Amino acid sequence: MTLHWELQRKSLCALGAALAALIVAGVTSPARADNGSALTTTSQDAQDTLAPAMDVAARAPATFFRINDVLARLDAMRGRGPNAVRLAALTPSNIATDASPEPRPAPAKGDEPFGLFTFRAPEGLLWQKWRGLEVRLTRDAETLRRCEADAGNCPSNAAQFLRLIGAVKAKSGRARLDEANRAVNMVVRYVSDYAQHGEADRWSSPLETFATAKGDCEDYAIAKYVALQEAGFPRDDLRLVLVRDRAVRQDHAVLAARLDGQWLVLDNRRAELIEDTGATHLAPLFAIDQAGVHLFARPYAQRQLSDPAEAAPAASDEGSEWRNADIADGGAWPGALPLLM
């Protein structure tokens, strides 16, 4: 007997019992005929009336079952396996409940500044500018080594930068980062590249910047980057970061340094260090270090793809049709060069 017919049979039995109760109530209560006289029945009449219903119940004994057994049998019939048991006590998904929802898996957090990932940027103007700067940084390093060997013949700008490096090296932990940020901010006076060099955007090495004591945002960041490396800070924990400053709607450059797993931002517009998680006004665009130029990208959400074609394409060095949804907020076309302020 199927569950459907079993439920119908039980419903008929319940209906029959209810009708029997009504009959009992009717035959044992006084009624009035049309002429106003009271009508009564005897107990024998009631028994005769209930006899058919009682006979039906005797011929069809009650059958008991558990709903969980029925669900398990249906699961087995549908090929879900013998252990695929759905419990009737579970709350269906379409029923309101005050139970706490199951926690969803959080997106993976990247190891780069702002909790993002990075991938190699396509060849373009930023790569050209960075490679040109690397050549001048190598020349700066040679000058500093000569100054350390012969302080009497050291240029004044190199000697000043070496003193700054010594002050940074004398500190440790967060104080070392704070010293680099404060010292460079005090030495260099902000002047735009247009005003100083007549160019829209020029990246200067630290000794070039200290020769004039002038520079713009990326010159501050580059000087801090080199000073911390010279002071012994791990190179793998330093990133020159090109960002979009939402507060003033300008492209900007800062230095990010990782200390005890936390990225800290060194900004020429601030005397104090700020954690990357608190720098919500900065939208990261590019990260630059000894490995080259990289684009920031968001972590992929953990979701099921209905079609493998939905998977995001891998980055290409030659560039392609980029999907801004996978690039961090404020992301730019990889070939574009921010005008840094």
Rosetta blueprint (number, residue, H / E / L):
1 M L
2 T L
3 L H
4 H H
5 W H
6 E H
7 L H
8 Q H
9 R H
10 K H
11 S H
12 L H
13 C H
14 A H
15 L H
16 G H
17 A H
18 A H
19 L H
20 A H
21 A H
22 L H
23 I H
24 V H
25 A H
26 G H
27 V H
28 T H
29 S L
30 P L
31 A E
32 R E
33 A L
34 D L
35 N L
36 G L
37 S L
38 A E
39 L E
40 T L
41 T L
42 T L
43 S H
44 Q H
45 D H
46 A H
47 Q H
48 D H
49 T H
50 L H
51 A H
52 P H
53 A H
54 M H
55 D H
56 V H
57 A H
58 A H
59 R H
60 A L
61 P L
62 A L
63 T L
64 F L
65 F L
66 R L
67 I H
68 N H
69 D H
70 V H
71 L H
72 A H
73 R H
74 L H
75 D H
76 A H
77 M H
78 R L
79 G L
80 R L
81 G L
82 P L
83 N L
84 A L
85 V L
86 R L
87 L L
88 A L
89 A L
90 L L
91 T L
92 P L
93 S L
94 N L
95 I L
96 A L
97 T L
98 D L
99 A L
100 S L
101 P L
102 E L
103 P L
104 R L
105 P L
106 A L
107 P L
108 A L
109 K L
110 G L
111 D L
112 E E
113 P H
114 F H
115 G H
116 L E
117 F E
118 T E
119 F E
120 R E
121 A L
122 P L
123 E L
124 G L
125 L H
126 L H
127 W H
128 Q H
129 K H
130 W H
131 R H
132 G H
133 L H
134 E H
135 V H
136 R H
137 L H
138 T H
139 R H
140 D H
141 A H
142 E H
143 T H
144 L H
145 R H
146 R H
147 C H
148 E H
149 A H
150 D L
151 A H
152 G H
153 N H
154 C L
155 P L
156 S H
157 N H
158 A H
159 A H
160 Q H
161 F H
162 L H
163 R H
164 L H
165 I H
166 G H
167 A H
168 V H
169 K H
170 A L
171 K L
172 S L
173 G L
174 R H
175 A H
176 R H
177 L H
178 D H
179 E H
180 A H
181 N H
182 R H
183 A H
184 V H
185 N H
186 M H
187 V H
188 V L
189 R E
190 Y E
191 V L
192 S L
193 D H
194 Y H
195 A H
196 Q H
197 H H
198 G L
199 E L
200 A L
201 D L
202 R L
203 W L
204 S L
205 S L
206 P H
207 L H
208 E H
209 T H
210 F H
211 A H
212 T H
213 A L
214 K E
215 G E
216 D L
217 C H
218 E H
219 D H
220 Y H
221 A H
222 I H
223 A H
224 K H
225 Y H
226 V H
227 A H
228 L H
229 Q H
230 E H
231 A L
232 G L
233 F L
234 P L
235 R H
236 D H
237 D H
238 L E
239 R E
240 L E
241 V E
242 L E
243 V E
244 R E
245 D E
246 R L
247 A L
248 V L
249 R L
250 Q E
251 D E
252 H E
253 A E
254 V E
255 L E
256 A E
257 A E
258 R E
259 L E
260 D L
261 G L
262 Q E
263 W E
264 L E
265 V E
266 L E
267 D L
268 N L
269 R L
270 R L
271 A L
272 E L
273 L L
274 I E
275 E E
276 D H
277 T H
278 G H
279 A L
280 T L
281 H L
282 L E
283 A E
284 P E
285 L E
286 F E
287 A E
288 I E
289 D E
290 Q L
291 A L
292 G E
293 V E
294 H E
295 L E
296 F E
297 A E
298 R L
299 P L
300 Y L
301 A L
302 Q L
303 R L
304 Q L
305 L L
306 S L
307 D L
308 P H
309 A H
310 E H
311 A L
312 A L
313 P L
314 A L
315 A L
316 S L
317 D L
318 E L
319 G L
320 S L
321 E L
322 W L
323 R L
324 N H
325 A H
326 D H
327 I E
328 A L
329 D L
330 G L
331 G L
332 A L
333 W L
334 P L
335 G L
336 A L
337 L L
338 P L
339 L L
340 L E
341 M L
